[in-house]
Amino acid sequence: MDIMTGAGLVGGLAVIALMVFMGGDLHMFISDHAAIIIFGGSAAATMIRFPLSVLMHGLPLGMKFAFTMSRLSAHDLVDELARIAEIARKQGPVGLEKVETDEPFLAKGIRYVADGYDLDFIRDNMERDRDNFLLHLNEGSKIYRAVGDCAPAFGMIGTLIGMVQMFSNMSDPSKLGPFMATALLATLYGALVANLLCLPIADKLHGKLIDEETNRTLIIDGILMIRDSKSPTLVREMLLAYLPEKHRHAEGEPVPA
């Protein structure tokens, strides 16, 4: 689990709650009218921007990967692939049938090698799988960014509606307070939805998309080298190029003078 996402959300909500209770009570900040304009309007605008198939794939995948992390880092994957290459060298492809890993994409590649699939088939299938996954993850990032862009705008729309209602009822002072509260709360809700939830999740998904692209490409290259019976040392040396330079040194590469 990605602890930072959950900790950030909890921390942000705690700060907001602290400020709310320091100056009043929760009921002052609850408005069904503001909630309707923010969530209803943002949802409607997002539905206009994206087809249903994109929403069905992008929303759940984006939420899932905002709160989860890859089971293995790039550094771990290099070690894992070198270990698998050693097994394949000693026992042949059949020996890979008993190899277990926590990374589903890597497990798929191991199964292809163990079953004796052709090199081109493995490459084409795994690259297609990687590209489809990254496409859906990118769609999730775009959806959350779209909601983050819409929410403040609909907050402003809610504020304008509340102000129109307020000025239309100037003769009745009892209605001025509720209409002004609705106007201000719409802006507040829009800012919170955008800046505490949607935009941070969109940025988190973009960063994870880059990491997943690196990791999955690393796995594909490693699996293809194992299928091509490359030595474990060569597999490790080739895959070290995917790691940051300081991690390559940790693996034994000479530090440049």
N, C-alpha and C positions, 0 to 999 in steps of 0.2 A: 504494500500500500504506500502511496505517496503521502507521507505524513505532513509535508509542508502545505499541501493544498487544504487539507482538513484543518491544520493549525491556523493557517491564514484566515480561513472563513470564520472559525470559532473566535479568533482574536479580533477580527473586524466587527463581528456581531457583538462581542463583549464590550468593545469601545463604544459602539452606538448605544447599547443598552445602558451603559454607565452614564452617558450623557443624557439619555432620556430620563432616567430615574433621579438624576441630580437636580433636574429642573422641573419636575412634574411627575406625571404618572403615564403609564402605557396607553391608557384610553385616549389621551390627547393626540396620540400619533397614529391612531387607527382610523382609516377612512375607506369605506367600500367603494366610494366614487373614484377616489384616486387609484385604488387597486385595479378597478375595472379599466380605466383609461390606460394605465401603464401595461398591465399584463394582456388585456384584450387587444389593445392597439398594437403592441409589439408583436404579439402572435399573428395578428392579421397581416401586418407588413412583412413579416418573415415568410408567411405562406405565399404571399405574392412574389417574393424574391426567388424562392426555391421550389422546385417540383416536389411532389409528395415522396417520391422514391429517395430523393436526397435527404429529406427530413427524417424519413424512417431509418436510414442508415447513419446519418451524421449525428443526430441528437444522442441516441444511446451510446454509440461508439465514443463520441466526444466526452460524455459524462463518465463513462467507464475509464478511459485513459487519463482523465484529469485527476482521478483518485487512485490510479494504480501505476506501478512502475514495471519496466522490463525485468524479468526474473534474473537475467544475466547482463552484466555490463559488457562493453566492448572488450575490456581487459579480460574478463572471465571467459568470454567467447573464444578469444585467442588460445587460452589455456585449454579450454574444452575441446576445441577442434584439433589442437596438437595431440591431446590425449586420444581422441578418436582416430586420428591418423596413425598413431602408434599401434592401436588395436587392429586397425585394418591391415597394417603392414605385417603384423605377426600372425594374425588369424585369417586374413582375407576378408572379403565382404561378408561372408557368412557370420563372422565373429561380431559384426555390428548388430545382429538381430537381438542381442541381449543388452545392448547399450541403452541406458536410460538417461534422460536429460529433462530439466525443468522448462526448457524453452521449446514450445510447440513447433515453431518454424524450423528449428534445428532438427527436432525429432522427425519431421517430415522429410528433410533432406537425407538423414541417416537411413530412413526406411527405403528411400529410392535407391540409395547405393547398395544396401543390403539385398534388395530385390533384383539388382542387376540391370536397372534401367539404363538406357542409352544416355551418353553425356549431353547431347543436344536436347533430349527430352527433359532431363533434369533442369538444365539451364532455362529453357523456355517456360516450363511449368512454374518454377520457383520465382523467376522474374515477373511472370504474370501475377502470381499470388502477391508478391511484394508490391507491385504497382497498384493493384486493386485495393490493398489494405491502406497504402499511403493516400490513395485518392479519397477513400471514405474518411480517413483521419483529417485530411485537408478540408473536406466538406464540413466536418464537425467544427473545425476551427472557424470557417467562414460563417457558419450559422450562428455560433455564439457571438462572433464579432458583429454580425448584423443585428442581433438582438441588443447588444451593447450600444450600437449606434442609434437604434430606434428608441430605446427607453428614455434617454434624456429629452429627445424631441417630443415624445408623447407626454412627458412630464411638463414641458412647456405648453403643449396644447391643453393639458388639464388645467394648468395655471391660468391660461387665457379664458377657458370656459368658466372657471370659478370667478374670475374677475368680472366677466360679462354678467354672470348671475348676480354678483354682489352689487354692481352698479345699477342693475335693473331693479333692485329691491332696496334702493336707498331710503325709501319712505318707511321701510320696516326695519328698524335697528336690530331687532332680534335675529334677523337672518344674515346680517353682515358678518358676524363672527364665524358661523359654520361655513359660509361660502369662501371666506378668506382662508380658513383652515384647509379646506379642500384644495384651494389653489396652491397653497404652499406645500401641502403634503404630496401633491402630484409631482412637483419638482423634486422633493426629497426622495420619493420612491424611485423615480427615474434615475436619479444620481446613484442611489444605492445599488439598484439592479445592474446598472452599467459598470460601475467602478469597483464594486465588491464581488460581483459574481461573474458576469458575462465576459467582460474584457480581460480580466485576469485568466479565466479559463481558456479563452481564445489564444492568449499568448502562451499559456502552458502547453496547449495542444500543438502550437506551432513548434515550440522547442522539442517536444516529444516526437513530432514528425521527423525532424532533422536527425534525432538520435536513432529512431527506428529505421530510417533509410540507411544510415551508416551500419547499424547492427545487422540488418537483413542482407545488405550487399556483402558484408563481411562473411556472413554465413554461407551465402551462395558461392562466393569465391573459395571458401574453405572446403565446402562439400564437393565442388568440381575438382579441386586438387586431390582430394581423397579418392574420388572416383577415378582420377587419372593416375592413381598409385604414386603420388608424390611422397617424398620422405617427410616424417614429422618435423624435422628441422627446417626443411624448405617451407612447409606449410606455415610454421610459426614465423619465420623471417618475412615471408610475403605478407602475412596478415598484420604484422606489427606496423605496417604503413598506415593502418586505420587508427592507430592510437595517437594521442597527443605526444609530443616529443619527449616530455619528462617521463611518461609511462614506458616509452620505448627504452629509455636508458635504464629504467628499473628492471626491464626484462633482459638487460645484458648488452644492449647496443653501446658502442663507444660514444662517449660524450664529445661533441665537436670541440676542437681547440679554439 
